[in-house]
Amino acid sequence: MSRFLSSSASSRSAALFGCLLLAGETGLGLLIIHRARYTEIDWKAYMQEVQAVADGERDYTAIGANTGPLVYPAGFVWLYLGLHRLTGADPDCCRLPPTEVSESARCVSGGGDVRTAQYIGLGVSVATLALVLRVYRACGLGAMLCTLRCLCSYRVHSLYLLRLFNDGPAMLLLFAFLAAYARRSYAAGALLFSAALSVKMNALLFAPALALLTLRECGWAGAVPALGRQVATAWPFLRANAAGYLGRAFELSRAFEHRWSVNWAMLSPAAFGSAALARGLLAAHLCLLLAFAHWRGLTSTPCLSLLGGAVRGPLPPRDDAARHALQVALSCNFIGIAAARSLHYQFYLYYFHSLPVLLWMTPFPPALRLALWIGIEGAYNVYPPTAASSTLLQLCHVALLLGLWLAREPGGDAKAKAKTT
């Protein structure tokens, strides 16, 4: 009974702390919105792209903006079409050709209410933080790490509130997918993953973990609703020009500009754009996934016990298995980040909230974990990217990969307990 009461008190304290953290993040966000200068980068382009859809265009190859062609999946279109209407974007401004996008102050950001868009961005940020707290708790981490991580990052607040990139909504859906996995709701998780993938293609970095965890739990039948949702979302564009839609929305060979590369600024533009680098990074990505899967526990006992695999001996607790499932998903995503063709500033959101979990998994001393944490944060706060900042980022990524490789076998604590009982 005393243990139960202690656990209940701890849960109440965690809930109270979480509420205070979310309130603090909301207050800080409002302060940033009203005191810091908004910077127009991609929001107007988003409004231009969805304006074409509002006007009846369904061929992806004919949709674009002043920044170039539309390169996001259909979920992005429907989401930002809703935001287009909520913010009152001016159709006449959104229809302007690329050569006239800055002809007047009235048409900045498509002529809509950017402040409303910033409030929506704040809501996305706070909702994501709430889901992150759930994932941290499932992984055995306290909320204090989330406090330090979130309140101290200028770059992340800028991405959510002052730049309005679409990476924020995509990560909200991905953390909803991870939170569903923490509850062992694999079918719901697969649908949320599909929703995230329909907004931005970076969700594919989680796909190997999704395949391992969902297919073993639900079988192929579990993937059918997620696939059906993906097709339904994109159906108007698939019907108009299926090849054009798939080629634009899921273009794996997309070229990136060297000047925005946070992770490869130390290379020359020629080396950065070479096919050899692209092939080498793809090979490194695949080899790392296979190596971690075979030797470092992506199919280890805790995961199999959760997913119904046949294992010998006492099964570990289901909470340990759920924790391992989340660690597998976050590690899989980070391997893709470490082998990325190019990382832009907004891509920091792809793994920002997962870094405390990944660092906690390593056997490194606390001082080294903190140094890696600061090094990655610092690299993303250097503008424009420099050879030194990119080198620092890559060294931190390699060190973290090494730490994940050297981490104790997942579920080792559970196995040790089982052996002593």
C-alpha positions in Angstrom: 0.0 0.0 0.0 2.8 2.4 0.9 4.4 1.7 -2.5 1.2 2.4 -4.2 0.7 5.7 -2.4 4.3 6.7 -3.1 3.8 5.9 -6.8 0.5 8.0 -6.9 2.2 10.9 -5.2 5.1 10.7 -7.7 2.6 10.6 -10.6 0.8 13.7 -9.3 4.1 15.5 -8.9 5.2 14.7 -12.4 1.8 15.8 -13.7 2.0 19.1 -11.8 5.6 19.7 -13.1 4.5 18.9 -16.6 1.6 21.4 -16.4 4.0 24.1 -15.1 6.5 23.4 -17.9 3.8 23.7 -20.5 2.5 26.9 -19.0 6.1 28.2 -18.9 6.6 27.3 -22.6 3.4 29.0 -23.5 4.4 32.2 -21.7 7.8 32.2 -23.2 6.4 31.6 -26.7 4.0 34.6 -26.3 6.9 36.8 -25.2 8.9 35.7 -28.3 6.0 36.3 -30.7 5.3 39.8 -29.4 8.9 40.9 -28.8 11.0 39.2 -31.6 10.9 40.1 -35.2 9.1 37.6 -37.6 11.3 36.5 -40.5 9.6 35.6 -43.8 11.2 32.5 -45.4 8.8 29.8 -46.5 5.3 30.7 -45.2 4.4 32.8 -48.3 5.6 29.9 -50.5 3.3 27.6 -48.6 0.4 29.9 -49.2 1.2 30.2 -52.9 1.3 26.5 -53.3 -2.0 25.7 -51.6 -3.6 28.7 -53.4 -3.1 26.7 -56.7 -4.9 23.8 -55.2 -7.7 26.1 -54.0 -8.0 27.3 -57.5 -8.5 23.7 -58.7 -5.1 22.5 -59.8 -4.4 18.8 -59.0 -1.3 18.1 -61.2 1.7 18.3 -58.8 4.1 19.2 -61.6 2.1 22.4 -62.2 2.1 23.6 -58.6 4.9 25.8 -57.3 5.8 29.1 -55.6 8.6 31.7 -55.6 10.9 29.2 -53.9 10.4 26.4 -56.5 8.0 23.5 -57.2 5.8 21.9 -54.5 7.9 19.0 -53.0 5.7 18.0 -50.0 3.1 15.2 -49.9 -0.6 15.7 -50.0 -1.2 15.9 -46.2 0.9 19.1 -46.3 -1.4 20.6 -48.9 -4.7 19.9 -47.0 -3.2 21.0 -43.7 -1.8 24.3 -45.1 -5.0 24.9 -47.1 -6.8 25.0 -43.8 -4.2 27.4 -42.4 -4.5 29.5 -45.6 -8.2 30.0 -44.7 -7.6 30.5 -40.9 -5.1 33.2 -41.5 -7.1 35.0 -44.2 -4.4 34.7 -46.9 -5.2 37.0 -49.8 -5.8 34.9 -53.0 -4.6 37.8 -55.2 -1.3 38.0 -53.4 -0.9 34.2 -53.4 -1.4 34.1 -57.2 1.4 36.6 -57.9 4.1 35.2 -60.3 7.6 34.6 -58.7 9.0 37.8 -60.3 6.4 40.0 -58.4 6.4 38.4 -55.0 7.8 41.4 -53.2 6.0 44.1 -55.0 4.3 45.5 -51.9 4.3 45.2 -48.2 0.6 44.2 -48.4 1.5 40.9 -49.9 4.2 39.8 -47.4 3.3 36.2 -46.4 0.5 36.1 -48.9 -1.3 39.0 -47.3 -2.6 36.9 -44.4 -2.5 37.4 -40.7 1.0 36.1 -39.7 0.3 36.7 -36.0 -2.5 34.1 -36.2 -0.1 31.7 -37.9 2.5 32.3 -35.1 -0.1 31.5 -32.4 -0.9 28.3 -34.2 2.8 27.6 -34.3 3.0 28.1 -30.5 0.1 25.6 -30.1 2.0 23.1 -32.2 5.1 23.6 -30.1 3.3 23.2 -26.8 1.3 20.1 -28.0 4.6 18.6 -29.2 6.2 19.2 -25.8 3.3 17.5 -24.0 3.8 14.4 -26.2 7.6 14.6 -25.6 7.0 14.5 -21.8 4.9 11.3 -22.3 7.7 9.7 -24.4 10.3 10.8 -21.9 8.4 9.2 -19.0 8.0 6.0 -21.0 11.8 6.0 -21.6 12.5 6.5 -17.9 13.6 10.1 -18.1 12.5 12.9 -15.9 10.8 16.1 -17.0 13.8 18.2 -15.8 15.8 17.2 -18.9 12.9 18.4 -21.1 12.9 21.7 -19.2 16.6 22.3 -19.9 16.3 21.1 -23.4 13.3 23.1 -24.5 13.6 26.4 -22.6 17.2 27.0 -23.5 17.1 26.5 -27.3 16.9 29.8 -29.2 17.0 28.0 -32.6 14.0 25.7 -31.9 11.8 28.6 -30.6 12.8 30.5 -33.8 11.8 27.6 -36.0 8.4 27.2 -34.4 7.4 30.9 -33.9 9.5 33.1 -36.1 10.0 31.0 -39.2 6.8 28.9 -39.3 8.4 25.9 -41.1 6.2 22.9 -41.8 8.7 20.7 -39.8 6.8 21.5 -36.6 3.5 19.9 -37.6 5.3 16.9 -39.0 7.1 16.3 -35.7 3.9 16.8 -33.7 2.4 13.9 -35.6 5.6 11.8 -35.3 5.7 12.3 -31.5 2.0 11.4 -31.4 3.1 8.2 -33.2 5.8 7.6 -30.6 3.3 8.3 -27.7 1.0 5.7 -29.2 3.9 3.2 -29.2 4.5 4.1 -25.6 0.9 2.9 -24.9 1.5 -0.1 -27.1 -1.2 1.1 -29.5 0.6 -0.1 -32.6 -2.3 0.2 -35.1 -3.0 3.8 -34.0 0.7 4.5 -34.2 0.9 3.3 -37.7 -2.0 5.6 -38.7 -0.2 8.6 -37.0 3.0 7.7 -38.8 1.1 7.7 -42.1 -0.3 11.1 -41.2 3.2 12.5 -40.5 4.6 11.0 -43.7 1.8 12.7 -45.6 3.1 16.1 -44.3 6.8 15.6 -44.8 9.0 12.9 -46.1 11.5 12.9 -43.1 9.1 10.5 -41.4 10.7 7.8 -43.6 13.7 7.8 -41.2 11.4 6.0 -38.7 10.2 3.5 -41.3 12.6 0.6 -40.5 11.6 0.7 -36.8 7.9 1.0 -37.8 8.3 -2.1 -40.0 10.0 -4.1 -37.2 7.6 -3.1 -34.4 4.3 -2.9 -36.2 4.5 -5.8 -38.6 5.6 -8.2 -35.9 2.7 -7.0 -33.6 -0.1 -6.6 -36.1 1.2 -8.5 -39.2 0.6 -7.1 -42.7 -3.0 -6.4 -41.8 -1.8 -3.6 -39.5 -0.1 -1.8 -42.4 -3.2 -1.8 -44.6 -5.1 1.1 -42.8 -2.0 3.2 -42.8 -1.4 2.6 -46.5 -5.1 3.2 -47.3 -5.0 6.5 -45.4 -1.9 7.6 -47.5 -3.7 6.8 -50.8 -6.9 8.5 -49.7 -5.1 11.7 -48.7 -3.3 11.8 -52.1 -6.1 10.5 -54.3 -7.0 13.7 -56.1 -3.4 14.2 -57.1 -2.8 10.5 -57.9 -5.8 10.6 -60.2 -4.6 13.7 -62.0 -1.0 12.6 -62.4 0.2 9.7 -60.3 3.8 9.7 -61.6 4.1 13.5 -61.1 2.8 13.3 -57.6 5.1 10.5 -56.5 8.1 12.0 -58.2 7.6 15.4 -56.6 6.3 14.5 -53.1 8.8 11.6 -52.5 11.8 12.7 -54.6 14.7 10.8 -53.0 17.3 12.3 -55.3 16.4 15.9 -54.5 19.4 18.4 -54.8 20.2 20.7 -51.9 22.0 24.1 -51.8 25.5 23.9 -50.3 25.1 27.3 -48.6 22.4 26.0 -46.3 24.0 22.8 -45.3 24.6 22.8 -41.6 26.5 19.4 -41.6 28.6 19.6 -44.8 29.8 23.3 -44.9 33.4 22.0 -44.6 33.2 20.5 -48.2 33.6 22.4 -51.4 30.4 23.0 -53.4 31.6 20.5 -56.0 32.3 17.8 -53.4 29.0 18.5 -51.7 27.1 18.0 -55.0 28.9 14.9 -56.1 27.2 11.6 -56.8 30.0 9.9 -54.9 29.0 11.6 -51.7 25.3 10.8 -52.2 26.0 7.1 -52.8 28.5 6.9 -50.0 26.0 8.4 -47.5 23.2 6.1 -48.6 25.5 3.1 -48.3 26.6 4.3 -44.8 22.9 4.7 -43.8 22.0 1.2 -44.9 25.1 -0.4 -43.3 24.5 1.3 -40.0 20.9 0.2 -39.9 21.9 -3.4 -40.7 24.8 -3.4 -38.2 22.7 -2.0 -35.3 19.9 -4.4 -36.2 22.1 -7.4 -36.2 24.6 -6.7 -33.4 23.1 -4.0 -31.2 19.7 -5.2 -30.2 17.1 -3.9 -32.6 15.7 -7.5 -32.4 16.6 -8.2 -28.8 14.6 -10.0 -26.1 12.7 -7.0 -24.7 11.4 -6.0 -28.2 10.4 -9.6 -29.1 8.7 -10.1 -25.8 6.5 -7.1 -26.4 5.8 -8.0 -30.0 5.0 -11.6 -29.3 8.2 -13.2 -30.4 9.3 -16.6 -28.9 12.0 -16.1 -26.3 13.5 -18.4 -23.7 13.4 -17.8 -20.1 11.5 -15.2 -18.0 10.0 -12.3 -20.0 11.0 -8.8 -19.1 8.3 -6.3 -17.8 6.2 -4.8 -20.5 7.2 -1.3 -19.5 10.9 -2.3 -20.2 9.8 -3.6 -23.6 7.8 -0.4 -24.4 10.9 1.6 -23.5 13.1 -0.4 -25.7 10.6 0.0 -28.6 10.8 3.8 -28.3 14.6 3.6 -28.1 14.7 1.6 -31.3 12.5 4.1 -33.1 14.6 7.1 -31.9 17.9 5.4 -32.7 16.7 4.5 -36.1 15.8 8.1 -36.8 19.2 9.4 -35.5 21.1 7.0 -37.8 19.3 8.6 -40.7 20.2 12.0 -39.4 23.8 11.2 -39.0 24.0 9.9 -42.6 21.9 12.7 -44.0 22.7 14.2 -47.5 22.2 17.6 -46.0 20.8 19.1 -42.8 19.2 22.6 -42.9 18.5 24.6 -39.8 14.8 23.5 -39.6 15.9 19.9 -39.8 17.1 20.2 -36.2 13.5 19.6 -35.2 13.9 16.0 -36.6 15.9 15.0 -33.5 16.0 17.9 -31.1 13.6 16.4 -28.6 15.1 12.9 -28.8 18.6 13.9 -28.0 18.2 13.5 -24.2 16.9 9.9 -24.7 19.8 9.1 -27.0 22.4 10.6 -24.8 21.0 8.8 -21.7 21.3 5.5 -23.6 25.1 5.9 -24.0 27.6 4.7 -21.4 29.4 8.1 -21.4 30.0 10.1 -18.2 27.5 13.0 -17.6 30.1 15.6 -18.5 30.6 14.1 -22.0 26.9 13.8 -22.6 26.5 17.5 -21.7 29.4 18.4 -24.0 27.8 16.6 -26.9 24.4 18.2 -26.1 26.0 21.7 -26.1 28.1 21.0 -29.2 25.1 20.0 -31.3 23.0 23.0 -30.0 26.0 25.3 -30.7 26.5 24.1 -34.3 22.8 24.9 -35.1 23.2 28.4 -33.7 26.0 29.4 -36.1 24.7 31.4 -39.1 25.6 31.0 -41.8 27.1 27.5 -41.5 30.9 27.4 -41.3 33.5 24.7 -41.8 34.1 24.8 -38.0 30.5 24.5 -37.0 29.8 21.6 -39.5 32.9 19.8 -38.3 31.8 20.2 -34.7 28.3 18.8 -35.6 29.7 15.8 -37.4 32.1 15.0 -34.6 29.2 15.1 -32.1 27.1 12.9 -34.4 29.9 10.3 -34.7 30.5 10.4 -30.9 26.8 9.8 -30.2 26.7 7.0 -32.8 29.7 5.4 -31.0 27.9 5.8 -27.7 24.8 4.1 -28.9 26.9 1.3 -30.3 28.7 0.9 -26.9 25.5 1.1 -24.9 24.6 -1.9 -22.7 22.4 -4.5 -24.4 18.8 -3.2 -24.4 16.9 -4.8 -21.6 20.0 -5.8 -19.8 18.6 -4.6 -16.5 15.5 -6.6 -16.9 17.5 -9.7 -17.8 19.7 -9.3 -14.7 16.6 -9.0 -12.5 15.1 -12.1 -14.0 18.3 -14.1 -13.4 18.3 -13.1 -9.7 14.7 -14.2 -9.1 
